[in-house]
Each structure stands twice: as structure tokens, then as C-alpha cells.
Amino acid sequence: MSLLTSVFIATSLDGFIARKNGDLDWLDAANA
């Protein structure tokens, strides 16, 4: 039995995941 694992990590160009206000809306736009 083999196990396949995938990990996706996203950051913006400044190295942070959330915007300064804590919003993650850009992740939804990138997923579209």
C-alpha cells in the first residue's frame, strides 16, 4: 500500500500569508 501526500503552501511576495488587515481574499482569487 502506498501513501501519497501533497502539501501546498502559499505566501505573497512580501512573505506573509495574510494582508496587513488579516484578510486572506487573495488566496481565493489565486484558486480561481
N, C-alpha and C positions, 0 to 999 in steps of 0.2 A: 504494500500500500504506500503510495507516495503522497506527500503533503505539499501543496503549493500555497505560498503566502505572498501577497503583494502589499506594499506599503507606499502610499502616496503622501508626500509632504509638500505643502505649498507655502511660499513666502513671497512677499512683494519685493520690489527692487531694493528697498531700504532695509530688508532683512527681517521685517516684522510680519506677522500673520494678520493682525487686526489694524484698522485705521486708528488714528490718534483718538477718535471718539469711541473706539471699541467695536466699530461696525465691521462685519465680515461680508458685506454685499458684493465685493469684487470676486469672492470665491464662486458665487452663483453665476456671475457673468462669465467667468472663465470656464465653467462647466457646460455652458450652453452651446 
